[in-house]
Amino acid sequence: MSRGFKAACGYRFRDSLRGTCIFGGVLLAISLLSKVLEAFRFEVFVNGVSAGGLSFMFASWIFVFVVGICAVREDLRLFLQNGVGRRTLFSVELLHTLLAPIACAVLCVLCDLILSIPGLREPALSADVFTGDYFAALGIGTAAMVLAMTLGMFISLSFYRMNRAWTIVCAVGVPVVGVNAAVWLLSRLMARPWFETFVMNFIQSPMRMSGTFLGLAAVFLACVWLLLRRAPVKVTGK
């Protein structure tokens, strides 16, 4: 198992390194370009506030979500066909789910540090909720990206286990029903004063936010293992 684990980890992280480096390079280039433009007294504003670290976090959440969708399914086919067991496969995916979000969260904090370098004028209001508290931003960002990645893995394997008819039904029905249900539920909850108090208390506590995100990620990881342990190896396109 040790040899298979090392080989599987080597493949997974070499494969992820290329995409993560490109993604990180784009974030760093945007940050540096922003400071260059600021030197010429030009700045992009979004809804009255300057684009800051939160924008990079959103981009990173989308990035790891897509990685979670794509990587686990290809690893399932490749590893099982090369004699790597399912427990080893799950261990590799678990390690990948922890390290990739940490790397992206560190990149986001680094970009925010670049954007916070004093310029030629007073900085505008940042869009980041935890501006200046980089430990809180790192913890929340990592936890949220772990959740996004495990959600992507769960969705990918769920569709992988379905037949074609159920794939079409879920692909069309779940987004429509889910979006409408979420809008209806939020519209009802936003009218309740206690809900606003709950949300404000929640987002002002980094430990509570991180713990909630990691708890939800653990639930999705448990579901991923249940889907992986009996998933058949399917031919691509079938």
C-alpha positions in Angstrom: 0.0 0.0 0.0 2.9 2.3 0.8 4.3 2.1 -2.8 0.9 2.6 -4.3 0.1 5.5 -2.0 3.4 7.3 -2.9 2.9 6.7 -6.6 -0.7 7.9 -6.5 0.2 11.0 -4.4 3.0 11.8 -6.8 0.7 11.7 -9.8 -2.1 13.6 -8.1 0.1 16.4 -6.9 2.1 16.7 -10.0 -1.1 17.0 -12.0 -2.5 19.6 -9.6 0.7 21.6 -9.4 0.5 22.8 -13.0 -3.0 24.1 -12.7 -2.4 25.6 -9.2 0.7 27.4 -10.4 -1.1 28.9 -13.4 -4.0 30.0 -11.2 -1.7 31.4 -8.6 0.3 33.2 -11.3 -2.8 34.8 -12.6 -3.8 36.0 -9.1 -0.3 37.4 -8.4 -0.2 39.1 -11.8 -3.6 40.8 -11.2 -2.4 42.0 -7.7 0.8 43.4 -9.1 -1.0 45.0 -12.1 -3.4 46.6 -9.6 -0.5 48.2 -7.7 1.0 49.4 -11.0 -2.3 51.0 -12.1 -2.7 52.5 -8.6 0.7 54.2 -9.1 -0.9 56.0 -12.1 -3.8 57.0 -9.9 -6.2 54.5 -11.5 -8.3 52.0 -9.5 -11.2 49.7 -10.3 -14.1 49.9 -8.0 -16.9 47.4 -7.5 -20.1 48.6 -5.9 -18.3 51.6 -4.3 -15.5 49.6 -2.7 -12.1 48.5 -4.1 -11.8 44.9 -5.3 -9.7 43.2 -2.6 -8.9 39.8 -1.1 -12.5 38.6 -1.0 -12.6 38.6 -4.8 -9.6 36.3 -4.9 -11.3 34.0 -2.3 -14.3 33.7 -4.6 -12.2 32.8 -7.5 -10.3 30.2 -5.4 -13.5 28.6 -4.3 -14.6 28.2 -7.9 -11.2 26.8 -8.8 -11.1 24.1 -6.1 -14.7 23.3 -6.7 -13.9 22.5 -10.3 -10.8 20.6 -9.3 -12.9 18.5 -6.9 -15.3 17.7 -9.7 -12.7 16.7 -12.3 -9.9 15.1 -10.3 -11.7 12.4 -8.3 -13.4 10.8 -11.3 -10.3 10.6 -13.4 -8.3 9.3 -10.4 -10.9 6.6 -9.8 -10.5 5.3 -13.3 -6.7 5.6 -13.5 -5.8 4.3 -10.0 -8.2 1.3 -10.0 -7.0 0.2 -13.4 -3.4 0.3 -12.1 -4.0 -1.7 -9.0 -4.4 1.1 -6.4 -7.0 0.2 -3.8 -10.0 2.3 -2.9 -8.8 3.1 0.6 -5.5 4.3 -0.9 -7.5 6.3 -3.5 -9.6 7.9 -0.7 -6.5 8.7 1.4 -4.9 10.4 -1.6 -8.1 12.4 -2.3 -8.3 13.4 1.4 -4.7 14.7 1.4 -5.3 16.5 -1.8 -8.5 18.1 -0.4 -6.5 19.5 2.5 -3.4 20.7 0.8 -4.9 22.3 -2.3 -7.2 24.6 -0.4 -4.3 25.6 2.0 -2.1 26.5 -1.0 -4.9 28.6 -2.6 -5.8 30.3 0.7 -2.1 31.2 1.2 -2.1 32.6 -2.3 -5.1 34.7 -1.6 -3.6 36.1 1.6 -0.4 36.9 -0.3 -2.4 38.8 -3.0 -4.2 40.7 -0.3 -0.9 41.6 1.3 0.3 42.9 -2.1 -2.9 45.0 -2.5 -2.4 46.4 1.0 1.0 47.9 0.3 0.7 51.6 0.9 0.2 53.5 -2.4 0.3 57.1 -3.4 -3.0 57.9 -1.7 -5.2 56.7 1.1 -6.5 53.1 0.4 -10.2 52.8 -0.4 -12.6 50.6 1.7 -11.7 47.0 1.1 -14.3 44.4 0.1 -12.9 41.8 2.5 -14.8 41.2 5.7 -11.6 40.2 7.6 -9.3 42.8 6.2 -6.0 43.0 8.2 -6.8 39.8 10.1 -4.8 37.4 7.9 -4.9 34.5 10.3 -8.7 34.6 10.3 -8.8 35.0 6.5 -6.5 32.1 6.1 -8.5 29.8 8.4 -11.9 30.7 7.0 -10.6 30.6 3.4 -9.1 27.2 3.9 -12.2 25.8 5.5 -14.5 27.2 2.9 -12.3 25.9 0.1 -12.2 22.4 1.7 -16.0 22.5 1.7 -16.1 23.6 -1.9 -13.7 20.9 -3.0 -15.6 18.1 -1.1 -18.9 19.4 -2.5 -17.4 19.1 -6.0 -16.2 15.6 -5.3 -19.6 14.6 -4.0 -21.5 16.0 -7.0 -19.0 14.4 -9.4 -19.3 10.9 -7.9 -23.0 11.2 -7.5 -23.4 11.8 -11.3 -20.8 9.1 -11.9 -22.9 6.5 -10.1 -26.2 7.5 -11.9 -27.4 6.1 -15.2 -28.0 8.4 -18.1 -31.7 9.0 -17.4 -31.1 10.0 -13.8 -28.1 12.2 -14.8 -30.4 14.2 -17.1 -33.2 14.5 -14.5 -30.8 15.7 -11.8 -28.8 17.9 -14.1 -31.9 19.8 -15.0 -34.1 19.4 -12.0 -31.8 19.9 -9.1 -30.5 23.4 -10.1 -34.0 24.6 -10.9 -35.6 23.3 -7.7 -32.6 24.1 -5.6 -32.3 27.7 -6.7 -36.0 28.4 -6.3 -36.1 26.7 -3.0 -33.1 28.7 -1.7 -34.6 32.0 -2.9 -38.0 31.2 -1.3 -36.3 30.1 2.0 -34.0 33.1 2.1 -36.9 35.5 1.4 -38.8 34.1 4.3 -35.8 34.1 6.7 -34.6 37.6 5.8 -37.9 38.9 7.1 -37.1 37.5 10.6 -35.0 39.7 12.9 -33.6 36.7 14.7 -32.1 35.5 11.4 -30.2 38.7 10.8 -28.8 38.5 14.3 -27.8 34.9 13.7 -26.0 35.7 10.5 -24.2 38.7 11.9 -23.0 36.7 14.9 -22.0 33.9 12.6 -19.9 35.9 10.2 -18.2 37.8 13.0 -16.8 34.6 14.5 -13.9 33.1 12.5 -13.9 29.9 14.7 -17.6 29.4 14.3 -17.4 29.8 10.5 -14.4 27.6 10.1 -15.9 24.9 12.3 -19.2 24.9 10.4 -17.5 24.7 7.0 -15.2 21.8 8.1 -18.2 20.0 9.7 -20.1 20.2 6.5 -17.0 19.1 4.6 -16.7 16.0 6.8 -20.2 15.0 6.0 -19.5 15.3 2.2 -16.3 13.3 2.7 -18.2 10.5 4.3 -20.6 10.5 1.4 -17.6 10.5 -1.0 -16.2 7.4 0.7 -19.6 5.6 0.5 -19.8 6.4 -3.3 -16.2 5.4 -3.9 -16.1 2.1 -2.1 -18.4 0.4 -4.6 -18.1 2.7 -7.7 -17.5 0.7 -10.9 -14.8 1.6 -13.4 -16.7 3.0 -16.4 -15.3 3.6 -19.9 -15.0 7.3 -20.7 -18.1 8.5 -22.6 -20.3 5.6 -21.5 
